Amino acid sequence: MDASEPGPLRIGVVGAGFMGRQHIDFIRAASGASLAAIADPVAPADVGHGTPVYADATAMLHAEQLDAVVIAGPNAMHVETAVECLEAGVAVLLEKPVATDYAESRRLVAAVARLDGRLLVGHHRRHHPSVARARAAILDGELGEIVAVSGLWSARKEDGYFTETPWHRRPGGGVMLINAVHDLDLLRHLCGEVAEIQAMRSSHARGLDVEDTVSLSLRFETGAIGSLLASDAGVSPWGWDQATEETLAFPYLPDGVAYRIVGTRGALSVPNLAKYTYDPAVAADWHSPLSRTYLPVAPRGSFQAQLDHFVDVARGTAEPLVPAEDAARTLALVEAAARSADLRATIDVEQFRASIDASEPA
Ligand SMILES: NC(=O)c1ccc[n+]([C@@H]2O[C@H](COP(=O)([O-])OP(=O)(O)OC[C@H]3O[C@@H](n4cnc5c(N)ncnc54)[C@H](O)[C@@H]3O)[C@@H](O)[C@H]2O)c1
């Protein structure tokens, strides 16, 4: 290694549960990062492998010289722990959701600005190479003007998911905040801000308090409109998790589709990146032959790409792809959808955020 090159980024991980263990494995495998410490009050005995383990983030920050921290503990500790880390001068990769609600997220957004903090929120799907390519196709006008988008995520969760984990049965543990939040974040990333949202919500399939199925209608600020259907009660091969090899916990369907984006000059499905256009040499209307080409993209896992990006953010050589304020807007959209379902009304998303911004900070 060149003597002028910085050594691996020293990272501490807060929360060594389902997600934290994955971060630990990714850090251990990365060349630009090293696992310096773990903080978890009930860390499993086998998780350290010689890495120091602390009871909480405060003890870890006092004892270790860290460059960065990954926070993968319960949602309720996200903001408090992230602010503590930023105040200690370390960079933060914060798992989604950025906060428990939009009102609380404003405290983190303010702290990032006050401390000039380096913070990336873990909406990892944005780092998938097919998402970057689809976004470039949209922004470069390869599809013409975007008219509409449709998204679908459906998979049947096992009954034990609800019977064994009480909070999964209660509001906040349903398909909206656990699953559809990822799709809404990607739709915002691909198609821009949502101006209006209408939501219909159902608990019919499982009969629990929490919703199992949602249908959302979106109007984007660009003028495009869209829809998203999400269910954790319905069997289906359709959704991001089945269309990518991100997690082995889902059956993989090659050439699968999570989103269909239609423009005035072409259509694109994501993440398989099949692009449909008329032959420009012949009349281009609905009776013309359509050709399908696949946009080329180098395969790469989102989580590895996210970690590489985080190393750059921590070193100050890149701006975060998902800053706190951006992730807060995704959270506000989820809350606006819930409000819409409650009121059976269309919600103006900017007005909804402004009403919370005008209230006292959480
Ligand atoms: N990006 C994704 O796709 C994705 C997927 C799953 C979970 N998540 C997020 O990751 C986070 C963790 O979820 P999970 O499923 O791993 O939960 P989990 O319950 O499996 O793990 C949480 C861990 O945090 C530990 N913990 C509790 N209080 C702590 C404290 N004060 N300090 C340090 N550690 C503490 C617990 O002991 C536990 O080991 C959540 O915010 C969740 O939303 C993200």
The ligand as an SDF file (V2000), in Angstrom:
LIG
                    3D

 44 48  0  0  0  0  0  0  0  0999 V2000
  -31.8120   -2.2560    5.5770 N   0  0  0  0  0  0  0  0  0  0  0  0
  -32.6420   -3.2670    5.7550 C   0  0  0  0  0  0  0  0  0  0  0  0
  -33.1310   -3.8780    4.8150 O   0  0  0  0  0  0  0  0  0  0  0  0
  -32.9680   -3.7030    7.1520 C   0  0  0  0  0  0  0  0  0  0  0  0
  -33.4160   -5.0070    7.3860 C   0  0  0  0  0  0  0  0  0  0  0  0
  -33.6870   -5.3700    8.7240 C   0  0  0  0  0  0  0  0  0  0  0  0
  -33.5430   -4.4610    9.7450 C   0  0  0  0  0  0  0  0  0  0  0  0
  -33.1350   -3.1920    9.4540 N   0  0  0  0  0  0  0  0  0  0  0  0
  -32.9790   -2.1960   10.5330 C   0  0  0  0  0  0  0  0  0  0  0  0
  -31.9030   -2.5860   11.3620 O   0  0  0  0  0  0  0  0  0  0  0  0
  -32.1820   -2.2370   12.7210 C   0  0  0  0  0  0  0  0  0  0  0  0
  -32.0450   -3.4720   13.5950 C   0  0  0  0  0  0  0  0  0  0  0  0
  -32.9950   -4.4220   13.1830 O   0  0  0  0  0  0  0  0  0  0  0  0
  -32.7640   -5.9730   13.4770 P   0  0  0  0  0  0  0  0  0  0  0  0
  -33.7730   -6.7010   12.6740 O   0  0  0  0  0  0  0  0  0  0  0  0
  -31.3060   -6.3130   13.3300 O   0  0  0  0  0  0  0  0  0  0  0  0
  -33.1410   -6.0460   15.0370 O   0  0  0  0  0  0  0  0  0  0  0  0
  -32.6450   -7.0910   16.1180 P   0  0  0  0  0  0  0  0  0  0  0  0
  -33.6370   -7.0340   17.2050 O   0  0  0  0  0  0  0  0  0  0  0  0
  -32.3230   -8.4020   15.4880 O   0  0  0  0  0  0  0  0  0  0  0  0
  -31.2320   -6.4780   16.6230 O   0  0  0  0  0  0  0  0  0  0  0  0
  -31.1200   -5.3260   17.4210 C   0  0  0  0  0  0  0  0  0  0  0  0
  -29.8890   -5.4750   18.3110 C   0  0  0  0  0  0  0  0  0  0  0  0
  -29.6770   -4.2360   19.0050 O   0  0  0  0  0  0  0  0  0  0  0  0
  -29.2910   -4.5530   20.3110 C   0  0  0  0  0  0  0  0  0  0  0  0
  -29.5140   -3.4140   21.2000 N   0  0  0  0  0  0  0  0  0  0  0  0
  -30.6460   -3.1010   21.9150 C   0  0  0  0  0  0  0  0  0  0  0  0
  -30.4520   -1.9720   22.5990 N   0  0  0  0  0  0  0  0  0  0  0  0
  -29.1780   -1.5800   22.3570 C   0  0  0  0  0  0  0  0  0  0  0  0
  -28.3740   -0.5070   22.8300 C   0  0  0  0  0  0  0  0  0  0  0  0
  -28.8510    0.4160   23.6640 N   0  0  0  0  0  0  0  0  0  0  0  0
  -27.1050   -0.3960   22.3760 N   0  0  0  0  0  0  0  0  0  0  0  0
  -26.6100   -1.3050   21.4970 C   0  0  0  0  0  0  0  0  0  0  0  0
  -27.3270   -2.3590   21.0320 N   0  0  0  0  0  0  0  0  0  0  0  0
  -28.5960   -2.4900   21.4510 C   0  0  0  0  0  0  0  0  0  0  0  0
  -30.0870   -5.7840   20.6780 C   0  0  0  0  0  0  0  0  0  0  0  0
  -29.4920   -6.5020   21.7720 O   0  0  0  0  0  0  0  0  0  0  0  0
  -30.0380   -6.5640   19.3740 C   0  0  0  0  0  0  0  0  0  0  0  0
  -28.9180   -7.4480   19.3280 O   0  0  0  0  0  0  0  0  0  0  0  0
  -33.6010   -1.6500   12.7290 C   0  0  0  0  0  0  0  0  0  0  0  0
  -33.4930   -0.2550   12.7220 O   0  0  0  0  0  0  0  0  0  0  0  0
  -34.2050   -2.1380   11.4420 C   0  0  0  0  0  0  0  0  0  0  0  0
  -35.1740   -1.2560   10.9100 O   0  0  0  0  0  0  0  0  0  0  0  0
  -32.8240   -2.8080    8.1960 C   0  0  0  0  0  0  0  0  0  0  0  0
  1  2  1  0
  2  3  2  0
  2  4  1  0
  4  5  1  0
  4 44  2  0
  5  6  2  0
  6  7  1  0
  7  8  2  0
  8  9  1  0
  8 44  1  0
  9 10  1  0
  9 42  1  0
 10 11  1  0
 11 12  1  0
 11 40  1  0
 12 13  1  0
 13 14  1  0
 14 15  2  0
 14 16  1  0
 14 17  1  0
 17 18  1  0
 18 19  2  0
 18 20  1  0
 18 21  1  0
 21 22  1  0
 22 23  1  0
 23 24  1  0
 23 38  1  0
 24 25  1  0
 25 26  1  0
 25 36  1  0
 26 27  1  0
 26 35  1  0
 27 28  2  0
 28 29  1  0
 29 30  1  0
 29 35  2  0
 30 31  1  0
 30 32  2  0
 32 33  1  0
 33 34  2  0
 34 35  1  0
 36 37  1  0
 36 38  1  0
 38 39  1  0
 40 41  1  0
 40 42  1  0
 42 43  1  0
M  CHG  2   8   1  16  -1
M  END
$$$$
